[in-house]
Amino acid sequence: MSKTTKKPEPAKKPAAKKPVPKAPLKTPGPLSERHKRFCDEYLIDLNGAAAYQRAGFKAKGNVAEVNSARLLRNAQIKSYLNERNAERQKRTEITADRVLKEMARLAFFDPRRLFRPDGSPLPINELDDETAAALAGLEVLEEYEGHGEDRVFVGYTKKYKIADKTANLANLARHFQLFVDKTEVKVVNELSDDELDARILGYAAKG
């Protein structure tokens, strides 16, 4: 009686990893409502991954980070963000020039403007707009003579807190590149989108 031998079953191939869904770099035609919502959400806190999820895209964690970064490189999305930023600046009247002027006002403020020529402090209602804007805080204390019900009000003690000159000077110096920060720069070859995605996910897995 002959024996039959079973042929060994071929080894099963490991299941292929699901590719990370990618957000398109090019958006044909006008931006979709979801892409516009992504932009609007991004302008709230400049958090790309959070904006990606709040806009309704089904992705979390590293995938949301990779896809949001990809969307932010999209030319149409960049243009839309620039338009919204311009609208916001016009609406709020907050421009780069205005911010720089305010920083300069705080950085170069002269505290002598808080006093009269005789050395007595100016009351708050007599400060000009530029001087008042340089104040970071105001504390007013009532002063009395005596104790209990017999005490008599004699006036106020006012404490002005001036904005931090050092911090504002440092910010201005950085803006005009007066400081040179020595940093180590490592130059690498330009990566493709797939290589960049793989490297980001690899670093995230190690962390």
Summary of the structure (lengths in Angstrom):
residues: 207
radius of gyration: 31.1
end to end distance: 62.6
largest distance: 126.0
contacts: 421
relative contact order: 0.10
helix: 49%
strand: 12%
